[in-house]
Structure formats: C-alpha cells, structure tokens
Amino acid sequence: MPAAKRSEIIAPSSASNQSNAADFHAVLKQLNLAPVSAPSSQPPAFKFWRTQPVMTLHDTLSSSQDHGYCDQSIPKSKVRATPLKLPEGFAWSDFDITNPSEANELYKFLAAHYCEDSDGRFRSDYSLEFLMWALTSPGYVADWHVAIRHTSSGKLMAFFAGTPKAIRIHDDIAPSCETNFLCIHKKLRNKRLAPVLIKELTRRSNLQGVWRAVYTGSSRLPTPVATTQIHHHSLNTKKCVEVGFAYCPPNMSLTSLIKTNKLPDAT
C-alpha cells in the first residue's frame, strides 16, 4: 500500500496563541464537556462492542478448537477508503514516530494522560526508548499510528497504535493487529472518541488485509481469550511508601518492610 501523504501542521505563532486558545475552548464547549457522573450500579451495556464482530460475555464455544474468531473479511475494494468524520475542531494527523520531535511529543502526551490510577495520582511513564521499541517492531506499519489533533493549535489530543503480528491459536495462524496505547486527552474523556479511534484503526488494518486484532486491558470487555494477574515487586520500598504508592502495614516497621522486600544480591 503506498505511503499516505503527510499532512503538515504549522505551529501557531505567539501572536495567534490567544486566538487558538479561544478556538480550543470553544471546541471543548461544543462537545458539551461536563464533570464525570458517578458510576452507575447497572451492569455495563457494552453499546459499542455489541456492534462489533466479537463474542459476547455470555456466548459459549462450540468445540475446543473454536477460539471465537468472527470472520468479517470483505474485498478490499469494499473497505471504506476515507477516515471517519471527526467533530469540528479536530482532525486526523499522520504521525511519524521516527521523527524525534513527534516521538518526544507522544512521550509527553502519554506521560500526562495514559494509564493512571483511580485517584489520578500515579501514571505509567514509558521511556522514549521503550516507545520506539514497541512501535517500530519489524514490519511495523506507520499508517497504524493513529493520531487526532486540535486543528487550530496542532496539539495532540488522542492516539492509538497497532503493530502487525502473526498470531497462532491452535493450528490457526493469521496476520493480526496488536493494539496498544489507546490514549485520549483528559478533557475529552467519556466523549466517545475511543470507538472512533478503534474504528479508524480497524479500517486502516482492513486496508492492509488484516481482519483480526487483539488488545489487553484492565476492564472486562467482550470477550477475553485469556486472563492473567499482574504482580509487582517494589525495587525502592522506602520511596514507594513516601510517595503513597505503597503502604507500611500497621504491624510492621518501615525497616522490616524494606528488609522483607530486599532482593538477593545475586540472582
């Protein structure tokens, strides 16, 4: 597939900063941003996932060889050729992770808006080197690095990435898209941008002849093919306790906790 043309976004001059800020806030107002409502006691409806070719949480497999794949492949000529429409004030942007400036921009964006705890106190801080390693694996497709920008300021507002993988389940081996780093600016949360990003990455992978995708997540969505439990070990127990990431049990001193968590000098 020929490389997509890059759309250049010119950084605003200092004289236009005030105007751009006004435009940006107007867009946020247009999207009717409101405080996040209290979580509902009702079970999730999965309104988006009910429309996707995935198993529901209540489906059962017909045999041990059935791994739940829903074949939705169609001729490439019937795949939508243009990106989905975005709200006024936002635009799709070609993202070049090999450009040091854009790579650093992504690092800062993820550090500010990706994978945080429920209190918003701690977030994952993936290094620039790690992001480059994760997003430029052999055979990576630059077009699968999906970005949304604010049209006036050029600010990165959302990002989603896919990397090509050959995934085997039983004797079935198929090209697949492994998705990661689904991240949306905090001010745009709960505004249904995630389904738009997912659909756009789906469209782009379909254009490459890829009809399967996998992802990981902490929430139970339709439908897991595998589950795992993650365990952490503190490398600097004192620091973790001081910043509130971990706590010292009431029946144990900090010194004892540090000693308990100490790793052997040789492993």
WOBELHU-V589456 format. One record per residue. N is the residue number from 0. RES is the residue in one small letter. SS is DSSP state (H for helix, E for strand, L for the rest). PSI is psi in degrees with one decimal (NA if undefined). Layout:
n->N res->RES ss->SS psi->PSI
n->N res->RES ss->SS psi->PSI
This chain:
n->0 res->m ss->L psi->129.6
n->1 res->p ss->L psi->148.7
n->2 res->a ss->L psi->139.2
n->3 res->a ss->L psi->147.5
n->4 res->k ss->L psi->137.3
n->5 res->r ss->L psi->135.7
n->6 res->s ss->L psi->115.9
n->7 res->e ss->L psi->134.5
n->8 res->i ss->L psi->118.1
n->9 res->i ss->L psi->128.4
n->10 res->a ss->L psi->138.3
n->11 res->p ss->L psi->146.7
n->12 res->s ss->L psi->164.2
n->13 res->s ss->H psi->-30.7
n->14 res->a ss->H psi->-24.3
n->15 res->s ss->H psi->0.8
n->16 res->n ss->H psi->-43.2
n->17 res->q ss->H psi->-42.1
n->18 res->s ss->H psi->-42.1
n->19 res->n ss->H psi->-39.1
n->20 res->a ss->H psi->-40.3
n->21 res->a ss->H psi->-42.1
n->22 res->d ss->H psi->-42.6
n->23 res->f ss->H psi->-46.4
n->24 res->h ss->H psi->-30.3
n->25 res->a ss->H psi->-38.7
n->26 res->v ss->H psi->-42.8
n->27 res->l ss->H psi->-39.7
n->28 res->k ss->H psi->-38.7
n->29 res->q ss->H psi->-36.4
n->30 res->l ss->L psi->0.1
n->31 res->n ss->L psi->49.3
n->32 res->l ss->L psi->130.4
n->33 res->a ss->L psi->161.1
n->34 res->p ss->L psi->145.3
n->35 res->v ss->L psi->129.4
n->36 res->s ss->L psi->161.6
n->37 res->a ss->L psi->145.1
n->38 res->p ss->L psi->141.9
n->39 res->s ss->L psi->149.3
n->40 res->s ss->L psi->-10.8
n->41 res->q ss->L psi->147.5
n->42 res->p ss->L psi->149.1
n->43 res->p ss->L psi->142.5
n->44 res->a ss->L psi->-18.6
n->45 res->f ss->L psi->49.9
n->46 res->k ss->L psi->-38.6
n->47 res->f ss->L psi->-49.0
n->48 res->w ss->H psi->-21.3
n->49 res->r ss->H psi->-20.3
n->50 res->t ss->H psi->-1.7
n->51 res->q ss->L psi->156.0
n->52 res->p ss->L psi->66.6
n->53 res->v ss->L psi->159.3
n->54 res->m ss->L psi->151.1
n->55 res->t ss->L psi->167.7
n->56 res->l ss->L psi->-12.6
n->57 res->h ss->L psi->-4.9
n->58 res->d ss->L psi->153.6
n->59 res->t ss->L psi->152.0
n->60 res->l ss->L psi->145.5
n->61 res->s ss->L psi->-25.5
n->62 res->s ss->L psi->172.8
n->63 res->s ss->L psi->-18.5
n->64 res->q ss->L psi->-7.7
n->65 res->d ss->L psi->115.4
n->66 res->h ss->L psi->16.2
n->67 res->g ss->L psi->10.4
n->68 res->y ss->L psi->128.7
n->69 res->c ss->L psi->106.2
n->70 res->d ss->L psi->113.2
n->71 res->q ss->L psi->17.8
n->72 res->s ss->L psi->142.6
n->73 res->i ss->L psi->164.6
n->74 res->p ss->L psi->143.5
n->75 res->k ss->H psi->-32.0
n->76 res->s ss->H psi->-18.7
n->77 res->k ss->H psi->-2.0
n->78 res->v ss->L psi->137.3
n->79 res->r ss->L psi->130.3
n->80 res->a ss->L psi->-18.1
n->81 res->t ss->L psi->152.2
n->82 res->p ss->L psi->159.4
n->83 res->l ss->L psi->152.5
n->84 res->k ss->L psi->137.9
n->85 res->l ss->L psi->160.6
n->86 res->p ss->L psi->152.3
n->87 res->e ss->L psi->136.0
n->88 res->g ss->L psi->-5.8
n->89 res->f ss->E psi->151.4
n->90 res->a ss->E psi->148.6
n->91 res->w ss->E psi->147.0
n->92 res->s ss->E psi->132.3
n->93 res->d ss->E psi->129.4
n->94 res->f ss->L psi->125.3
n->95 res->d ss->L psi->98.2
n->96 res->i ss->L psi->-18.6
n->97 res->t ss->L psi->-8.5
n->98 res->n ss->L psi->116.8
n->99 res->p ss->H psi->-37.8
n->100 res->s ss->H psi->-45.0
n->101 res->e ss->H psi->-35.9
n->102 res->a ss->H psi->-42.4
n->103 res->n ss->H psi->-35.8
n->104 res->e ss->H psi->-42.4
n->105 res->l ss->H psi->-41.5
n->106 res->y ss->H psi->-47.3
n->107 res->k ss->H psi->-38.2
n->108 res->f ss->H psi->-46.4
n->109 res->l ss->H psi->-38.2
n->110 res->a ss->H psi->-27.9
n->111 res->a ss->H psi->-23.8
n->112 res->h ss->H psi->-1.0
n->113 res->y ss->L psi->139.4
n->114 res->c ss->L psi->73.3
n->115 res->e ss->E psi->162.8
n->116 res->d ss->L psi->172.3
n->117 res->s ss->L psi->-24.5
n->118 res->d ss->L psi->-5.3
n->119 res->g ss->L psi->23.5
n->120 res->r ss->L psi->-30.5
n->121 res->f ss->L psi->138.5
n->122 res->r ss->E psi->155.7
n->123 res->s ss->L psi->138.8
n->124 res->d ss->L psi->82.4
n->125 res->y ss->L psi->131.1
n->126 res->s ss->L psi->159.1
n->127 res->l ss->H psi->-39.1
n->128 res->e ss->H psi->-39.2
n->129 res->f ss->H psi->-42.4
n->130 res->l ss->H psi->-41.6
n->131 res->m ss->H psi->-42.3
n->132 res->w ss->H psi->-42.5
n->133 res->a ss->H psi->-33.5
n->134 res->l ss->H psi->-5.9
n->135 res->t ss->L psi->40.0
n->136 res->s ss->L psi->160.3
n->137 res->p ss->L psi->129.0
n->138 res->g ss->L psi->13.3
n->139 res->y ss->L psi->152.5
n->140 res->v ss->L psi->112.2
n->141 res->a ss->H psi->-31.6
n->142 res->d ss->H psi->-14.1
n->143 res->w ss->H psi->3.3
n->144 res->h ss->E psi->96.7
n->145 res->v ss->E psi->126.7
n->146 res->a ss->E psi->148.5
n->147 res->i ss->E psi->132.7
n->148 res->r ss->E psi->156.8
n->149 res->h ss->E psi->127.7
n->150 res->t ss->L psi->-36.5
n->151 res->s ss->L psi->-45.8
n->152 res->s ss->L psi->-20.9
n->153 res->g ss->L psi->7.1
n->154 res->k ss->L psi->141.6
n->155 res->l ss->E psi->124.2
n->156 res->m ss->E psi->-20.1
n->157 res->a ss->E psi->152.4
n->158 res->f ss->E psi->145.9
n->159 res->f ss->E psi->136.6
n->160 res->a ss->E psi->148.1
n->161 res->g ss->E psi->145.6
n->162 res->t ss->E psi->140.5
n->163 res->p ss->E psi->136.2
n->164 res->k ss->E psi->150.8
n->165 res->a ss->E psi->107.4
n->166 res->i ss->E psi->132.6
n->167 res->r ss->E psi->128.3
n->168 res->i ss->E psi->114.7
n->169 res->h ss->L psi->-123.4
n->170 res->d ss->L psi->8.4
n->171 res->d ss->E psi->114.9
n->172 res->i ss->E psi->127.3
n->173 res->a ss->E psi->146.4
n->174 res->p ss->E psi->135.8
n->175 res->s ss->E psi->166.7
n->176 res->c ss->E psi->117.2
n->177 res->e ss->E psi->117.1
n->178 res->t ss->E psi->151.1
n->179 res->n ss->E psi->166.8
n->180 res->f ss->E psi->42.6
n->181 res->l ss->E psi->109.2
n->182 res->c ss->E psi->131.0
n->183 res->i ss->E psi->138.3
n->184 res->h ss->L psi->140.3
n->185 res->k ss->H psi->-34.5
n->186 res->k ss->H psi->-8.1
n->187 res->l ss->H psi->13.1
n->188 res->r ss->L psi->152.7
n->189 res->n ss->L psi->25.7
n->190 res->k ss->L psi->20.7
n->191 res->r ss->L psi->28.8
n->192 res->l ss->H psi->-27.6
n->193 res->a ss->H psi->-47.6
n->194 res->p ss->H psi->-34.3
n->195 res->v ss->H psi->-43.9
n->196 res->l ss->H psi->-43.0
n->197 res->i ss->H psi->-44.6
n->198 res->k ss->H psi->-37.8
n->199 res->e ss->H psi->-42.6
n->200 res->l ss->H psi->-36.5
n->201 res->t ss->H psi->-45.6
n->202 res->r ss->H psi->-44.7
n->203 res->r ss->H psi->-38.5
n->204 res->s ss->H psi->-35.2
n->205 res->n ss->H psi->-37.4
n->206 res->l ss->H psi->-21.3
n->207 res->q ss->L psi->5.9
n->208 res->g ss->L psi->18.4
n->209 res->v ss->L psi->125.5
n->210 res->w ss->L psi->7.3
n->211 res->r ss->L psi->147.9
n->212 res->a ss->E psi->150.4
n->213 res->v ss->E psi->155.7
n->214 res->y ss->L psi->164.2
n->215 res->t ss->L psi->155.4
n->216 res->g ss->L psi->159.8
n->217 res->s ss->L psi->-18.9
n->218 res->s ss->L psi->148.6
n->219 res->r ss->L psi->105.5
n->220 res->l ss->L psi->158.5
n->221 res->p ss->L psi->124.6
n->222 res->t ss->L psi->136.1
n->223 res->p ss->L psi->139.4
n->224 res->v ss->L psi->-14.2
n->225 res->a ss->L psi->151.5
n->226 res->t ss->L psi->153.9
n->227 res->t ss->L psi->158.2
n->228 res->q ss->L psi->131.7
n->229 res->i ss->L psi->133.9
n->230 res->h ss->L psi->143.1
n->231 res->h ss->L psi->149.7
n->232 res->h ss->L psi->125.1
n->233 res->s ss->L psi->127.7
n->234 res->l ss->L psi->-32.2
n->235 res->n ss->L psi->85.2
n->236 res->t ss->H psi->-43.5
n->237 res->k ss->H psi->-44.8
n->238 res->k ss->H psi->-43.6
n->239 res->c ss->H psi->-38.5
n->240 res->v ss->H psi->-41.0
n->241 res->e ss->H psi->-38.3
n->242 res->v ss->L psi->-3.5
n->243 res->g ss->L psi->8.1
n->244 res->f ss->L psi->-32.5
n->245 res->a ss->L psi->169.7
n->246 res->y ss->L psi->158.5
n->247 res->c ss->L psi->121.3
n->248 res->p ss->L psi->146.2
n->249 res->p ss->L psi->-24.2
n->250 res->n ss->L psi->16.3
n->251 res->m ss->L psi->138.5
n->252 res->s ss->L psi->160.8
n->253 res->l ss->H psi->-37.5
n->254 res->t ss->H psi->-42.3
n->255 res->s ss->H psi->-38.4
n->256 res->l ss->H psi->-41.6
n->257 res->i ss->H psi->-42.3
n->258 res->k ss->H psi->-39.7
n->259 res->t ss->H psi->-38.8
n->260 res->n ss->H psi->-4.1
n->261 res->k ss->L psi->132.4
n->262 res->l ss->L psi->153.0
n->263 res->p ss->L psi->151.5
n->264 res->d ss->L psi->-31.4
n->265 res->a ss->L psi->132.7
n->266 res->t ss->L psi->NA
